[in-house]
Amino acid sequence: MKTMIGTAATILVADQATKWYVLGPLALDQRLFVPVIDPYINFVMAWNTGINFGLFGSDTGWMRWVLIAVALGICAFVLVWLKREGAPRGMQIATGLLVGGAIGNVIDRIRFGAVADFLNMSCCGFTNPYAFNVADISIFVGAGLLILLSGREGSGTKGAAKK
């Protein structure tokens, strides 16, 4: 579990540090747009009151608390599942990515009422209208790794049939 905790802590610190930078010294919440490697990578301020791509977004105060509860519930479920199934290194890293990112976004919802998204990537003539953050990347990669690693033989699942 040390690997999972270390990964989650690293992601949480990286997520909150980048949000501190874009909202503090960079003042992206006032500037709204800062070219980085235009048109490929830019900082674009977006406050996400929903989940991915603003889905289920709402300005009602209660929805924020529902999304916080759902995120914390998913974290608890994944942690219990990981502990019950065993904890090989890859699964610990994946869980740490997911949990660290989820907690980073929960902190935003508590502090600001919405998640601070600021990374925007476009390519090859396609202009991406959406923004995301370090936590979002971490959640996506962590969930994907959990899916890929959970069914593998030797993944640490108790009672798995041996060949």
C-alpha positions in Angstrom: 0.0 0.0 0.0 3.0 2.3 0.3 3.3 2.6 -3.4 -0.3 3.5 -3.8 -0.1 6.1 -1.0 3.1 7.6 -2.5 1.6 7.7 -6.0 -1.6 9.3 -4.7 0.3 11.9 -2.7 2.6 12.8 -5.7 -0.4 13.3 -8.0 -2.3 15.3 -5.4 0.7 17.6 -4.8 1.3 18.0 -8.6 -2.4 18.7 -9.3 -2.7 21.3 -6.5 0.6 22.9 -7.3 -0.3 23.4 -11.0 -3.7 24.8 -10.0 -2.0 27.1 -7.5 0.3 28.3 -10.3 -2.4 29.0 -12.9 -4.8 30.7 -10.4 -2.0 32.5 -8.5 1.1 33.8 -10.3 -0.3 33.2 -13.8 -3.7 34.7 -12.9 -5.4 32.6 -15.6 -8.8 33.1 -13.9 -8.4 36.8 -14.9 -6.5 36.4 -18.2 -8.6 33.4 -19.4 -6.1 32.4 -22.1 -2.3 32.0 -22.2 -0.6 30.5 -25.3 2.0 27.9 -24.4 2.8 26.2 -27.7 0.0 27.7 -29.8 -2.1 26.2 -31.3 -1.1 22.8 -29.8 -1.0 23.4 -26.1 -2.6 26.4 -24.3 -3.8 27.4 -20.9 -7.5 28.1 -21.0 -9.5 28.8 -17.8 -12.6 26.6 -17.4 -14.6 26.0 -14.3 -16.1 22.5 -14.5 -19.2 22.0 -12.3 -19.8 18.5 -13.8 -17.8 15.5 -14.5 -15.8 14.9 -17.7 -16.6 17.4 -20.4 -19.0 19.1 -18.1 -21.4 16.2 -18.1 -24.0 16.6 -15.3 -22.8 20.1 -14.8 -25.1 22.3 -12.7 -24.9 25.6 -10.8 -27.0 24.2 -8.0 -25.0 23.9 -4.8 -26.3 20.4 -3.9 -24.9 18.9 -7.2 -21.4 19.8 -6.1 -21.9 17.7 -2.9 -23.3 14.8 -4.8 -20.3 14.8 -7.1 -18.0 15.0 -4.1 -19.8 12.1 -2.4 -19.6 10.0 -5.6 -15.9 10.7 -6.0 -15.1 9.7 -2.4 -17.3 6.7 -2.7 -15.5 5.5 -5.8 -12.2 6.0 -4.1 -13.3 4.0 -1.0 -14.6 1.2 -3.3 -11.4 1.0 -5.2 -9.3 1.0 -2.1 -11.3 -1.7 -0.5 -11.2 -3.7 -3.7 -7.4 -3.3 -4.0 -6.9 -4.4 -0.4 -9.2 -7.4 -0.7 -7.7 -8.5 -4.0 -4.1 -8.1 -3.2 -1.8 -5.2 -4.1 0.8 -5.9 -6.8 2.8 -2.8 -7.7 1.1 -2.0 -11.0 -2.3 -2.1 -9.4 -1.1 0.1 -6.5 0.2 2.7 -9.0 -3.0 2.6 -10.9 -5.1 3.1 -7.8 -2.8 5.9 -6.6 -3.3 7.7 -9.9 -7.0 7.4 -9.7 -7.3 8.3 -6.0 -4.8 11.1 -6.1 -6.6 12.7 -9.0 -10.1 12.2 -7.6 -9.0 13.8 -4.3 -7.4 16.7 -6.2 -10.7 17.4 -7.9 -12.7 17.0 -4.7 -10.5 19.7 -3.1 -11.4 22.0 -5.9 -15.1 21.4 -5.5 -14.9 22.1 -1.8 -12.7 25.3 -2.3 -14.2 26.8 -5.4 -17.5 25.0 -6.0 -16.1 23.7 -9.3 -13.0 22.0 -10.7 -10.3 24.3 -12.1 -9.5 23.0 -15.6 -6.8 24.8 -17.6 -5.0 22.5 -20.1 -6.2 22.6 -23.7 -4.6 20.6 -26.5 -5.4 20.8 -30.2 -3.8 19.2 -33.2 -3.9 18.7 -36.9 -6.6 21.3 -37.6 -8.9 20.1 -34.8 -9.6 22.7 -32.2 -10.5 21.1 -28.9 -13.2 23.0 -27.0 -12.5 21.3 -23.7 -9.9 21.9 -21.0 -8.6 19.5 -18.3 -6.1 19.3 -15.5 -3.4 17.0 -14.0 -6.0 15.3 -11.9 -8.2 14.5 -14.9 -5.2 12.9 -16.7 -4.3 10.9 -13.6 -7.9 9.6 -13.2 -8.1 8.6 -16.9 -4.7 6.8 -16.8 -5.4 5.2 -13.4 -8.8 3.9 -14.4 -7.4 2.6 -17.7 -4.6 0.8 -16.0 -6.9 -0.7 -13.4 -9.0 -2.1 -16.3 -6.0 -3.5 -18.1 -4.3 -4.9 -15.1 -7.3 -6.3 -13.1 -7.9 -9.3 -15.3 -4.3 -10.5 -15.8 -3.1 -13.7 -14.3 -0.7 -13.0 -11.5 -2.3 -9.6 -10.8 -2.5 -10.4 -7.2 -6.1 -11.6 -7.2 -6.7 -14.1 -4.3 -8.0 -17.4 -5.4 -7.1 -17.0 -9.0 -6.6 -20.3 -10.8 -3.0 -21.3 -11.4 -2.0 -22.9 -14.6 
